[in-house]
Amino acid sequence: MTSWTPDGPNLVFHDDNANVLPALPDGSFQLIYIDPPFNTGKKQSRQSVKTTRSLTGSRVGFKGQSYETVKGLVTGYDDAFDDYWSFMEPRLEHAWRLLAPSGTLYLHLDYREVHYAKVLLDALFGREHFLNEIVWAYDYGARAKNKWPAKHDNILVYVKDPKTYYFNNEEVDREPYMAPGLVTPEKAARGKLPTDVWWHTIVSPTGREKTGYATQKPEGIVRRMVAASSKPDDWVLDFFAGSGTLGAVASNLGRKFVLIDKNPEAIEVTRKRLGGAGDLFGSAVEFVKQPIGDQ
C-alpha cells in the first residue's frame, strides 16, 4: 500500500483527486497551490513543434541548410463542466482540512469563475482568512477587437489561521523599480518587493521550461508563492498538477511535494519533467498508479 508519510518520498498520483484527497492526513501541507480547469467551455490543447535539419526540408535557414518542422504529441483536456462549483467545493473543503495551521492556499483562476470562488472560500475559510488577490498580468496571445483584451489571471490567497500563518517576503525575488530615479541608487540596485500585481511573461514557446502541456504556468510565479509561504523541507500539494510545475519549483527550493492528476497526458509530461529528479534536484519521486488506499 502506498500512502503519504512526512518522511516519505515525493509522490505523484495518477488518479482522480477525489479518490486521493480523503486519504491524506489533516494538516499535512504548508502550502497548497491549485490551478484547476478554468471552465472555459473549450477543449484546451497544445501541440509540440520542433525544427530539425533535413536534406528534403522545405525551409531554408542558417548557411543555406534545409529544415523541416516536426509536429509532436498533442496534450490537452476538456475544460467544460455542467456544474463547476459542485465539482470544486468538496475539493476546496479538503484543501482547508489538509493545510497546516500556518499554511496557505493559492487558488489560480481567471475572470470567469474567480468571483464565485471568493464567495465560496469566504464561506469555507472565513472572510478574515482572506490574505490577498494576486493579479498575474501578461502580454501575449490574441487580442479581442470588440472589448478590452483579457491579459491577466487571478490568484486568491487564503490562510488557515490569520494569526499564525507563515509569510517571508525576504525570500522572494525582487523587481525593478518602474521609476528608479525616484529612489536611492542602493534601492534601485536591490529592486523592490513585488506587490499584488505580478507582471510576468507566459511560458515561452521556445524556452527551457516548455513542456508542450496546454495551460502550463511559468515557474517564476509559482516560485514566489513557494518561497514566501513555505520553508525548506515543508510539504506542498497540487491536486490539479498538470505539467508538474509545483513539483519542479518545490524540488529546486528544497520543499517536498505531492502531485495529483487523472489526465494520463499530464502524468506523462510530469514523468518526463520530474522522473530524473533524484539526479536533477536531489529528491526521489515515486509515481503511483493505483489509488492511495489500494493494495
Phi and psi restraints in degrees (value plus and minus 20) as a CYANA .aco file:
   2 THR   PHI    -120.0   -80.0
   2 THR   PSI     107.4   147.4
   3 SER   PHI    -165.6  -125.6
   3 SER   PSI     146.1   186.1
   4 TRP   PHI    -103.4   -63.4
   4 TRP   PSI     114.8   154.8
   5 THR   PHI    -156.7  -116.7
   5 THR   PSI     129.8   169.8
   6 PRO   PHI     -80.6   -40.6
   6 PRO   PSI     -46.5    -6.5
   7 ASP   PHI    -124.3   -84.3
   7 ASP   PSI      -5.4    34.6
   8 GLY   PHI    -108.0   -68.0
   8 GLY   PSI    -197.3  -157.3
   9 PRO   PHI     -99.4   -59.4
   9 PRO   PSI     146.4   186.4
  10 ASN   PHI     -80.2   -40.2
  10 ASN   PSI     123.7   163.7
  11 LEU   PHI    -146.1  -106.1
  11 LEU   PSI     119.6   159.6
  12 VAL   PHI    -145.0  -105.0
  12 VAL   PSI      94.4   134.4
  13 PHE   PHI    -118.3   -78.3
  13 PHE   PSI     105.6   145.6
  14 HIS   PHI    -114.2   -74.2
  14 HIS   PSI      69.9   109.9
  15 ASP   PHI    -190.3  -150.3
  15 ASP   PSI     143.8   183.8
  16 ASP   PHI     -86.8   -46.8
  16 ASP   PSI     111.6   151.6
  17 ASN   PHI     -83.2   -43.2
  17 ASN   PSI     -42.0    -2.0
  18 ALA   PHI     -84.2   -44.2
  18 ALA   PSI     -44.3    -4.3
  19 ASN   PHI    -104.9   -64.9
  19 ASN   PSI     -51.6   -11.6
  20 VAL   PHI    -109.0   -69.0
  20 VAL   PSI     -63.7   -23.7
  21 LEU   PHI     -76.0   -36.0
  21 LEU   PSI     -62.4   -22.4
  22 PRO   PHI     -81.7   -41.7
  22 PRO   PSI     -42.8    -2.8
  23 ALA   PHI    -108.7   -68.7
  23 ALA   PSI     -27.3    12.7
  24 LEU   PHI    -104.7   -64.7
  24 LEU   PSI     120.8   160.8
  25 PRO   PHI     -92.3   -52.3
  25 PRO   PSI     131.0   171.0
  26 ASP   PHI     -76.2   -36.2
  26 ASP   PSI     123.5   163.5
  27 GLY   PHI      44.4    84.4
  27 GLY   PSI       7.5    47.5
  28 SER   PHI    -105.8   -65.8
  28 SER   PSI     -37.3     2.7
  29 PHE   PHI    -144.9  -104.9
  29 PHE   PSI     110.9   150.9
  30 GLN   PHI     -94.3   -54.3
  30 GLN   PSI     -53.2   -13.2
  31 LEU   PHI    -159.5  -119.5
  31 LEU   PSI     116.3   156.3
  32 ILE   PHI    -143.2  -103.2
  32 ILE   PSI     102.9   142.9
  33 TYR   PHI    -137.2   -97.2
  33 TYR   PSI     105.0   145.0
  34 ILE   PHI    -151.6  -111.6
  34 ILE   PSI     116.4   156.4
  35 ASP   PHI    -143.5  -103.5
  35 ASP   PSI      55.1    95.1
  36 PRO   PHI     -93.2   -53.2
  36 PRO   PSI     149.7   189.7
  37 PRO   PHI     -73.8   -33.8
  37 PRO   PSI     121.2   161.2
  38 PHE   PHI    -106.3   -66.3
  38 PHE   PSI     -19.6    20.4
  39 ASN   PHI      39.9    79.9
  39 ASN   PSI      28.9    68.9
  40 THR   PHI     -99.4   -59.4
  40 THR   PSI     -35.1     4.9
  41 GLY   PHI      60.1   100.1
  41 GLY   PSI      -9.9    30.1
  42 LYS   PHI    -142.4  -102.4
  42 LYS   PSI     145.6   185.6
  43 LYS   PHI    -109.6   -69.6
  43 LYS   PSI     102.0   142.0
  44 GLN   PHI    -108.9   -68.9
  44 GLN   PSI     107.3   147.3
  45 SER   PHI    -171.0  -131.0
  45 SER   PSI     135.1   175.1
  46 ARG   PHI    -169.4  -129.4
  46 ARG   PSI     119.7   159.7
  47 GLN   PHI    -134.1   -94.1
  47 GLN   PSI     109.7   149.7
  48 SER   PHI     -94.2   -54.2
  48 SER   PSI     120.8   160.8
  49 VAL   PHI    -154.0  -114.0
  49 VAL   PSI     115.3   155.3
  50 LYS   PHI    -157.1  -117.1
  50 LYS   PSI     135.2   175.2
  51 THR   PHI    -131.9   -91.9
  51 THR   PSI     110.3   150.3
  52 THR   PHI    -148.5  -108.5
  52 THR   PSI     133.0   173.0
  53 ARG   PHI     -88.7   -48.7
  53 ARG   PSI     120.2   160.2
  54 SER   PHI    -174.6  -134.6
  54 SER   PSI     117.7   157.7
  55 LEU   PHI     -86.7   -46.7
  55 LEU   PSI     -44.6    -4.6
  56 THR   PHI    -128.3   -88.3
  56 THR   PSI      -9.2    30.8
  57 GLY   PHI     -85.1   -45.1
  57 GLY   PSI     130.8   170.8
  58 SER   PHI    -110.1   -70.1
  58 SER   PSI     -28.7    11.3
  59 ARG   PHI    -127.2   -87.2
  59 ARG   PSI     118.8   158.8
  60 VAL   PHI    -130.7   -90.7
  60 VAL   PSI     108.3   148.3
  61 GLY   PHI    -143.6  -103.6
  61 GLY   PSI    -161.9  -121.9
  62 PHE   PHI     -75.8   -35.8
  62 PHE   PSI     111.8   151.8
  63 LYS   PHI      36.6    76.6
  63 LYS   PSI       9.4    49.4
  64 GLY   PHI      55.4    95.4
  64 GLY   PSI      -9.8    30.2
  65 GLN   PHI     -89.2   -49.2
  65 GLN   PSI     125.0   165.0
  66 SER   PHI    -111.8   -71.8
  66 SER   PSI     123.2   163.2
  67 TYR   PHI    -154.7  -114.7
  67 TYR   PSI     136.7   176.7
  68 GLU   PHI    -152.6  -112.6
  68 GLU   PSI     132.1   172.1
  69 THR   PHI    -115.6   -75.6
  69 THR   PSI     107.4   147.4
  70 VAL   PHI    -131.9   -91.9
  70 VAL   PSI     101.5   141.5
  71 LYS   PHI    -110.9   -70.9
  71 LYS   PSI     116.1   156.1
  72 GLY   PHI    -128.7   -88.7
  72 GLY   PSI    -170.5  -130.5
  73 LEU   PHI     -84.7   -44.7
  73 LEU   PSI     115.2   155.2
  74 VAL   PHI    -110.3   -70.3
  74 VAL   PSI     101.5   141.5
  75 THR   PHI    -132.7   -92.7
  75 THR   PSI     120.3   160.3
  76 GLY   PHI    -198.7  -158.7
  76 GLY   PSI    -197.6  -157.6
  77 TYR   PHI    -181.0  -141.0
  77 TYR   PSI     139.2   179.2
  78 ASP   PHI     -99.5   -59.5
  78 ASP   PSI     111.0   151.0
  79 ASP   PHI    -139.7   -99.7
  79 ASP   PSI      39.6    79.6
  80 ALA   PHI    -164.6  -124.6
  80 ALA   PSI     112.1   152.1
  81 PHE   PHI    -152.6  -112.6
  81 PHE   PSI     115.9   155.9
  82 ASP   PHI     -86.5   -46.5
  82 ASP   PSI     -57.9   -17.9
  83 ASP   PHI    -159.3  -119.3
  83 ASP   PSI      67.1   107.1
  84 TYR   PHI     -80.1   -40.1
  84 TYR   PSI     -61.7   -21.7
  85 TRP   PHI    -100.9   -60.9
  85 TRP   PSI     -41.1    -1.1
  86 SER   PHI     -90.2   -50.2
  86 SER   PSI     -45.5    -5.5
  87 PHE   PHI     -95.3   -55.3
  87 PHE   PSI     -63.6   -23.6
  88 MET   PHI    -102.1   -62.1
  88 MET   PSI     -55.3   -15.3
  89 GLU   PHI     -77.0   -37.0
  89 GLU   PSI     -69.3   -29.3
  90 PRO   PHI     -84.6   -44.6
  90 PRO   PSI     -48.8    -8.8
  91 ARG   PHI     -92.2   -52.2
  91 ARG   PSI     -57.0   -17.0
  92 LEU   PHI     -91.9   -51.9
  92 LEU   PSI     -50.4   -10.4
  93 GLU   PHI     -81.8   -41.8
  93 GLU   PSI     -61.2   -21.2
  94 HIS   PHI     -85.6   -45.6
  94 HIS   PSI     -57.1   -17.1
  95 ALA   PHI     -77.9   -37.9
  95 ALA   PSI     -65.8   -25.8
  96 TRP   PHI     -79.6   -39.6
  96 TRP   PSI     -64.9   -24.9
  97 ARG   PHI     -84.7   -44.7
  97 ARG   PSI     -56.6   -16.6
  98 LEU   PHI    -103.0   -63.0
  98 LEU   PSI     -35.8     4.2
  99 LEU   PHI     -90.4   -50.4
  99 LEU   PSI     119.3   159.3
 100 ALA   PHI     -87.1   -47.1
 100 ALA   PSI     140.7   180.7
 101 PRO   PHI     -74.6   -34.6
 101 PRO   PSI     -51.3   -11.3
 102 SER   PHI    -117.9   -77.9
 102 SER   PSI      -6.8    33.2
 103 GLY   PHI    -105.1   -65.1
 103 GLY   PSI     147.3   187.3
 104 THR   PHI    -156.2  -116.2
 104 THR   PSI     118.6   158.6
 105 LEU   PHI    -125.1   -85.1
 105 LEU   PSI     111.3   151.3
 106 TYR   PHI    -135.3   -95.3
 106 TYR   PSI      94.9   134.9
 107 LEU   PHI    -130.5   -90.5
 107 LEU   PSI      96.9   136.9
 108 HIS   PHI    -122.0   -82.0
 108 HIS   PSI      95.7   135.7
 109 LEU   PHI    -158.1  -118.1
 109 LEU   PSI    -189.7  -149.7
 110 ASP   PHI    -151.4  -111.4
 110 ASP   PSI    -188.3  -148.3
 111 TYR   PHI     -83.1   -43.1
 111 TYR   PSI     -39.5     0.5
 112 ARG   PHI     -87.7   -47.7
 112 ARG   PSI     -58.5   -18.5
 113 GLU   PHI    -145.3  -105.3
 113 GLU   PSI     -27.6    12.4
 114 VAL   PHI     -83.6   -43.6
 114 VAL   PSI     -53.2   -13.2
 115 HIS   PHI     -89.4   -49.4
 115 HIS   PSI     -56.5   -16.5
 116 TYR   PHI     -86.9   -46.9
 116 TYR   PSI     -59.0   -19.0
 117 ALA   PHI     -81.8   -41.8
 117 ALA   PSI     -59.8   -19.8
 118 LYS   PHI     -81.5   -41.5
 118 LYS   PSI     -63.7   -23.7
 119 VAL   PHI     -83.9   -43.9
 119 VAL   PSI     -63.8   -23.8
 120 LEU   PHI     -85.7   -45.7
 120 LEU   PSI     -63.9   -23.9
 121 LEU   PHI     -89.5   -49.5
 121 LEU   PSI     -52.4   -12.4
 122 ASP   PHI     -79.6   -39.6
 122 ASP   PSI     -58.2   -18.2
 123 ALA   PHI     -93.1   -53.1
 123 ALA   PSI     -59.5   -19.5
 124 LEU   PHI     -95.4   -55.4
 124 LEU   PSI     -64.1   -24.1
 125 PHE   PHI    -115.0   -75.0
 125 PHE   PSI     -54.3   -14.3
 126 GLY   PHI      84.4   124.4
 126 GLY   PSI     117.8   157.8
 127 ARG   PHI     -80.6   -40.6
 127 ARG   PSI     -51.7   -11.7
 128 GLU   PHI     -91.1   -51.1
 128 GLU   PSI     -29.4    10.6
 129 HIS   PHI    -110.3   -70.3
 129 HIS   PSI     -25.2    14.8
 130 PHE   PHI     -93.7   -53.7
 130 PHE   PSI     105.4   145.4
 131 LEU   PHI    -123.4   -83.4
 131 LEU   PSI     -67.9   -27.9
 132 ASN   PHI    -176.9  -136.9
 132 ASN   PSI     138.3   178.3
 133 GLU   PHI    -135.8   -95.8
 133 GLU   PSI      94.9   134.9
 134 ILE   PHI    -111.7   -71.7
 134 ILE   PSI     113.8   153.8
 135 VAL   PHI    -125.5   -85.5
 135 VAL   PSI      95.2   135.2
 136 TRP   PHI    -113.9   -73.9
 136 TRP   PSI      91.0   131.0
 137 ALA   PHI    -124.4   -84.4
 137 ALA   PSI     116.3   156.3
 138 TYR   PHI    -159.8  -119.8
 138 TYR   PSI     152.2   192.2
 139 ASP   PHI    -162.4  -122.4
 139 ASP   PSI      58.0    98.0
 140 TYR   PHI    -177.4  -137.4
 140 TYR   PSI     129.9   169.9
 141 GLY   PHI      78.8   118.8
 141 GLY   PSI    -194.0  -154.0
 142 ALA   PHI     -84.7   -44.7
 142 ALA   PSI     135.9   175.9
 143 ARG   PHI    -146.3  -106.3
 143 ARG   PSI     105.3   145.3
 144 ALA   PHI     -87.0   -47.0
 144 ALA   PSI     127.5   167.5
 145 LYS   PHI    -122.9   -82.9
 145 LYS   PSI     -34.4     5.6
 146 ASN   PHI    -131.2   -91.2
 146 ASN   PSI      -9.3    30.7
 147 LYS   PHI    -182.3  -142.3
 147 LYS   PSI     152.6   192.6
 148 TRP   PHI     -87.6   -47.6
 148 TRP   PSI     104.2   144.2
 149 PRO   PHI     -82.2   -42.2
 149 PRO   PSI     114.2   154.2
 150 ALA   PHI    -100.2   -60.2
 150 ALA   PSI      93.2   133.2
 151 LYS   PHI    -152.4  -112.4
 151 LYS   PSI      24.2    64.2
 152 HIS   PHI    -175.3  -135.3
 152 HIS   PSI     136.0   176.0
 153 ASP   PHI    -134.6   -94.6
 153 ASP   PSI     144.2   184.2
 154 ASN   PHI    -137.7   -97.7
 154 ASN   PSI     115.9   155.9
 155 ILE   PHI    -144.8  -104.8
 155 ILE   PSI      91.4   131.4
 156 LEU   PHI    -105.8   -65.8
 156 LEU   PSI     115.2   155.2
 157 VAL   PHI    -139.9   -99.9
 157 VAL   PSI      98.3   138.3
 158 TYR   PHI    -145.1  -105.1
 158 TYR   PSI     124.4   164.4
 159 VAL   PHI    -133.2   -93.2
 159 VAL   PSI     130.3   170.3
 160 LYS   PHI     -87.7   -47.7
 160 LYS   PSI     -61.7   -21.7
 161 ASP   PHI    -157.1  -117.1
 161 ASP   PSI      92.8   132.8
 162 PRO   PHI     -85.5   -45.5
 162 PRO   PSI     -30.1     9.9
 163 LYS   PHI    -116.6   -76.6
 163 LYS   PSI     -40.2    -0.2
 164 THR   PHI    -146.7  -106.7
 164 THR   PSI     -11.8    28.2
 165 TYR   PHI     -86.8   -46.8
 165 TYR   PSI     131.7   171.7
 166 TYR   PHI    -114.7   -74.7
 166 TYR   PSI     111.8   151.8
 167 PHE   PHI    -173.7  -133.7
 167 PHE   PSI     103.7   143.7
 168 ASN   PHI    -152.2  -112.2
 168 ASN   PSI      73.7   113.7
 169 ASN   PHI     -93.1   -53.1
 169 ASN   PSI     -33.1     6.9
 170 GLU   PHI     -88.8   -48.8
 170 GLU   PSI     -37.4     2.6
 171 GLU   PHI    -107.3   -67.3
 171 GLU   PSI     -24.4    15.6
 172 VAL   PHI    -110.1   -70.1
 172 VAL   PSI     124.5   164.5
 173 ASP   PHI     -82.5   -42.5
 173 ASP   PSI     130.4   170.4
 174 ARG   PHI    -121.9   -81.9
 174 ARG   PSI     140.9   180.9
 175 GLU   PHI    -135.5   -95.5
 175 GLU   PSI     135.4   175.4
 176 PRO   PHI     -87.0   -47.0
 176 PRO   PSI     124.2   164.2
 177 TYR   PHI     -87.4   -47.4
 177 TYR   PSI     120.5   160.5
 178 MET   PHI     -91.1   -51.1
 178 MET   PSI     -46.2    -6.2
 179 ALA   PHI    -150.4  -110.4
 179 ALA   PSI      53.6    93.6
 180 PRO   PHI     -81.3   -41.3
 180 PRO   PSI     -41.6    -1.6
 181 GLY   PHI     -90.9   -50.9
 181 GLY   PSI     -32.5     7.5
 182 LEU   PHI    -111.3   -71.3
 182 LEU   PSI     -23.2    16.8
 183 VAL   PHI    -142.4  -102.4
 183 VAL   PSI     150.6   190.6
 184 THR   PHI     -87.9   -47.9
 184 THR   PSI     135.9   175.9
 185 PRO   PHI     -76.6   -36.6
 185 PRO   PSI     -54.3   -14.3
 186 GLU   PHI     -84.7   -44.7
 186 GLU   PSI     -64.6   -24.6
 187 LYS   PHI     -86.2   -46.2
 187 LYS   PSI     -60.9   -20.9
 188 ALA   PHI     -81.7   -41.7
 188 ALA   PSI     -60.0   -20.0
 189 ALA   PHI     -88.7   -48.7
 189 ALA   PSI     -54.8   -14.8
 190 ARG   PHI     -97.9   -57.9
 190 ARG   PSI     -52.0   -12.0
 191 GLY   PHI      66.3   106.3
 191 GLY   PSI     151.0   191.0
 192 LYS   PHI    -129.8   -89.8
 192 LYS   PSI     136.2   176.2
 193 LEU   PHI     -90.1   -50.1
 193 LEU   PSI     123.6   163.6
 194 PRO   PHI     -82.6   -42.6
 194 PRO   PSI     130.6   170.6
 195 THR   PHI    -115.0   -75.0
 195 THR   PSI    -177.5  -137.5
 196 ASP   PHI    -108.6   -68.6
 196 ASP   PSI     -11.2    28.8
 197 VAL   PHI    -136.8   -96.8
 197 VAL   PSI      97.0   137.0
 198 TRP   PHI    -129.6   -89.6
 198 TRP   PSI      92.6   132.6
 199 TRP   PHI    -108.1   -68.1
 199 TRP   PSI      93.3   133.3
 200 HIS   PHI    -173.8  -133.8
 200 HIS   PSI     112.0   152.0
 201 THR   PHI     -84.5   -44.5
 201 THR   PSI     139.0   179.0
 202 ILE   PHI     -91.3   -51.3
 202 ILE   PSI     157.0   197.0
 203 VAL   PHI     -85.3   -45.3
 203 VAL   PSI     104.3   144.3
 204 SER   PHI     -84.0   -44.0
 204 SER   PSI     113.4   153.4
 205 PRO   PHI     -80.7   -40.7
 205 PRO   PSI     -39.1     0.9
 206 THR   PHI    -139.2   -99.2
 206 THR   PSI      -8.1    31.9
 207 GLY   PHI    -107.8   -67.8
 207 GLY   PSI     154.0   194.0
 208 ARG   PHI     -82.1   -42.1
 208 ARG   PSI     -55.4   -15.4
 209 GLU   PHI     -94.4   -54.4
 209 GLU   PSI     -40.2    -0.2
 210 LYS   PHI     -77.1   -37.1
 210 LYS   PSI     108.0   148.0
 211 THR   PHI    -131.3   -91.3
 211 THR   PSI     -35.1     4.9
 212 GLY   PHI      69.5   109.5
 212 GLY   PSI     -20.1    19.9
 213 TYR   PHI    -103.7   -63.7
 213 TYR   PSI     111.9   151.9
 214 ALA   PHI     -80.1   -40.1
 214 ALA   PSI     119.7   159.7
 215 THR   PHI      46.5    86.5
 215 THR   PSI      -0.4    39.6
 216 GLN   PHI     -78.8   -38.8
 216 GLN   PSI     115.1   155.1
 217 LYS   PHI    -119.4   -79.4
 217 LYS   PSI     128.0   168.0
 218 PRO   PHI     -90.8   -50.8
 218 PRO   PSI     125.4   165.4
 219 GLU   PHI     -80.9   -40.9
 219 GLU   PSI     -51.5   -11.5
 220 GLY   PHI     -79.4   -39.4
 220 GLY   PSI     -60.7   -20.7
 221 ILE   PHI     -96.2   -56.2
 221 ILE   PSI     -54.8   -14.8
 222 VAL   PHI     -90.8   -50.8
 222 VAL   PSI     -54.7   -14.7
 223 ARG   PHI     -80.2   -40.2
 223 ARG   PSI     -59.0   -19.0
 224 ARG   PHI     -80.8   -40.8
 224 ARG   PSI     -63.2   -23.2
 225 MET   PHI     -83.3   -43.3
 225 MET   PSI     -69.1   -29.1
 226 VAL   PHI     -84.4   -44.4
 226 VAL   PSI     -62.0   -22.0
 227 ALA   PHI     -85.6   -45.6
 227 ALA   PSI     -59.6   -19.6
 228 ALA   PHI     -99.9   -59.9
 228 ALA   PSI     -54.3   -14.3
 229 SER   PHI    -132.3   -92.3
 229 SER   PSI      -8.7    31.3
 230 SER   PHI    -169.2  -129.2
 230 SER   PSI     145.3   185.3
 231 LYS   PHI    -137.7   -97.7
 231 LYS   PSI     143.0   183.0
 232 PRO   PHI     -73.5   -33.5
 232 PRO   PSI     120.0   160.0
 233 ASP   PHI      56.8    96.8
 233 ASP   PSI     -22.2    17.8
 234 ASP   PHI     -90.7   -50.7
 234 ASP   PSI     135.8   175.8
 235 TRP   PHI    -114.6   -74.6
 235 TRP   PSI     116.8   156.8
 236 VAL   PHI    -146.1  -106.1
 236 VAL   PSI     135.1   175.1
 237 LEU   PHI    -156.0  -116.0
 237 LEU   PSI     117.4   157.4
 238 ASP   PHI    -155.4  -115.4
 238 ASP   PSI      92.6   132.6
 239 PHE   PHI    -122.7   -82.7
 239 PHE   PSI      -7.0    33.0
 240 PHE   PHI    -147.7  -107.7
 240 PHE   PSI      49.5    89.5
 241 ALA   PHI     -88.9   -48.9
 241 ALA   PSI     -48.4    -8.4
 242 GLY   PHI      36.6    76.6
 242 GLY   PSI    -142.7  -102.7
 243 SER   PHI    -104.6   -64.6
 243 SER   PSI     -17.9    22.1
 244 GLY   PHI      64.9   104.9
 244 GLY   PSI       4.4    44.4
 245 THR   PHI     -80.6   -40.6
 245 THR   PSI     -61.8   -21.8
 246 LEU   PHI     -81.1   -41.1
 246 LEU   PSI     -59.8   -19.8
 247 GLY   PHI     -82.6   -42.6
 247 GLY   PSI     -62.2   -22.2
 248 ALA   PHI     -83.7   -43.7
 248 ALA   PSI     -64.5   -24.5
 249 VAL   PHI     -86.8   -46.8
 249 VAL   PSI     -66.2   -26.2
 250 ALA   PHI     -79.5   -39.5
 250 ALA   PSI     -62.9   -22.9
 251 SER   PHI     -81.2   -41.2
 251 SER   PSI     -64.0   -24.0
 252 ASN   PHI     -85.7   -45.7
 252 ASN   PSI     -47.9    -7.9
 253 LEU   PHI    -119.4   -79.4
 253 LEU   PSI     -14.9    25.1
 254 GLY   PHI      59.1    99.1
 254 GLY   PSI       2.4    42.4
 255 ARG   PHI    -118.3   -78.3
 255 ARG   PSI     143.2   183.2
 256 LYS   PHI    -126.3   -86.3
 256 LYS   PSI     130.7   170.7
 257 PHE   PHI    -159.7  -119.7
 257 PHE   PSI     133.3   173.3
 258 VAL   PHI    -144.1  -104.1
 258 VAL   PSI     107.8   147.8
 259 LEU   PHI    -140.5  -100.5
 259 LEU   PSI     123.7   163.7
 260 ILE   PHI    -156.3  -116.3
 260 ILE   PSI     113.3   153.3
 261 ASP   PHI    -179.3  -139.3
 261 ASP   PSI     120.2   160.2
 262 LYS   PHI    -113.9   -73.9
 262 LYS   PSI     -30.6     9.4
 263 ASN   PHI     -98.1   -58.1
 263 ASN   PSI      97.7   137.7
 264 PRO   PHI     -81.2   -41.2
 264 PRO   PSI     -49.8    -9.8
 265 GLU   PHI     -87.8   -47.8
 265 GLU   PSI     -59.5   -19.5
 266 ALA   PHI     -82.9   -42.9
 266 ALA   PSI     -62.8   -22.8
 267 ILE   PHI     -84.3   -44.3
 267 ILE   PSI     -59.0   -19.0
 268 GLU   PHI     -86.8   -46.8
 268 GLU   PSI     -61.4   -21.4
 269 VAL   PHI     -83.1   -43.1
 269 VAL   PSI     -63.7   -23.7
 270 THR   PHI     -84.2   -44.2
 270 THR   PSI     -60.0   -20.0
 271 ARG   PHI     -80.5   -40.5
 271 ARG   PSI     -64.6   -24.6
 272 LYS   PHI     -85.2   -45.2
 272 LYS   PSI     -56.2   -16.2
 273 ARG   PHI     -96.4   -56.4
 273 ARG   PSI     -57.3   -17.3
 274 LEU   PHI    -136.0   -96.0
 274 LEU   PSI     -26.7    13.3
 275 GLY   PHI     -79.4   -39.4
 275 GLY   PSI     -48.1    -8.1
 276 GLY   PHI    -118.0   -78.0
 276 GLY   PSI       4.2    44.2
 277 ALA   PHI     -80.7   -40.7
 277 ALA   PSI     -46.5    -6.5
 278 GLY   PHI     -82.2   -42.2
 278 GLY   PSI     -53.1   -13.1
 279 ASP   PHI    -108.9   -68.9
 279 ASP   PSI     -61.0   -21.0
 280 LEU   PHI     -97.3   -57.3
 280 LEU   PSI     -59.6   -19.6
 281 PHE   PHI    -140.9  -100.9
 281 PHE   PSI     -25.9    14.1
 282 GLY   PHI      56.5    96.5
 282 GLY   PSI       5.9    45.9
 283 SER   PHI    -162.6  -122.6
 283 SER   PSI     111.7   151.7
 284 ALA   PHI     -95.5   -55.5
 284 ALA   PSI     129.1   169.1
 285 VAL   PHI    -146.2  -106.2
 285 VAL   PSI     110.1   150.1
 286 GLU   PHI    -130.2   -90.2
 286 GLU   PSI     105.8   145.8
 287 PHE   PHI    -116.7   -76.7
 287 PHE   PSI     106.7   146.7
 288 VAL   PHI    -135.3   -95.3
 288 VAL   PSI     101.0   141.0
 289 LYS   PHI    -112.0   -72.0
 289 LYS   PSI     -53.2   -13.2
 290 GLN   PHI    -110.6   -70.6
 290 GLN   PSI     137.4   177.4
 291 PRO   PHI     -74.4   -34.4
 291 PRO   PSI     136.0   176.0
 292 ILE   PHI     -80.7   -40.7
 292 ILE   PSI     -51.2   -11.2
 293 GLY   PHI    -115.0   -75.0
 293 GLY   PSI     -21.2    18.8
 294 ASP   PHI     -97.3   -57.3
 294 ASP   PSI     128.0   168.0
